[in-house]
Amino acid sequence: QAELGKPQRNCYTLPSFDFSYGLYIHRTDGGVPEAIGHWNTVKPRTALVQKMPRDFITMNRGALKAGYTTAHEFNLYYKAKDIRRKDDEYSRFKRCPPKVSADLTYGITARPCTPFFDLLQHKYKELWMEQQRALTAAQRIEKKKKNNVCETRTTFLRKLPLPAKEESFWHLPRLEKVGPHLSTFPDRDARKKAFS
């Protein structure tokens, strides 16, 4: 049982005060003297030479040029000529960053200051009025160009239509030259008067 009014005692005996807990690593855990006394440089890692995947496009092209057509012949060709993809083609992360000039500044340029004198003098209104005048003039020129269209026979006939043809009675062609057999008018003047 625990002693009354006292904290429970630990059942492990702790080591002395000069004991350091954890794993000791040589030339790293020596503190400041170790850090000052040694140049603990990290050796560069050798890049792991990974096996690139096969370049089937190039191998298929080569097999077709060699005259192979069946799947078995293609497999034999793959075993004979094992072509791998190129390193730069496979990994886009290994490409060099773009060369940028030293005086280049990244980011968005600041907006220029508002010209208050232009605002007070109504300069923007004047510029807008000039633009509107130029636009109106251009529209007028375009309208004139549209009006100066070359006249064709159709447009000319719409303006000045042909005079209406006088209606003449239709006669049979064989009876056109035959004169009348009977004249009921007393004389020629009376006939002309009646037809007019």
Salt bridges, closest charged atoms under 4 A:
GLU3 OE1 - ARG9 NH2 3.49
GLU34 OE2 - HIS38 NE2 3.42
ASP82 OD1 - ARG54 NE 2.95
ASP82 OD2 - ARG84 NH2 3.00
ASP87 OD1 - LYS94 NZ 3.82
GLU89 OE2 - ARG85 NE 3.89
GLU151 OE2 - LYS159 NZ 2.51
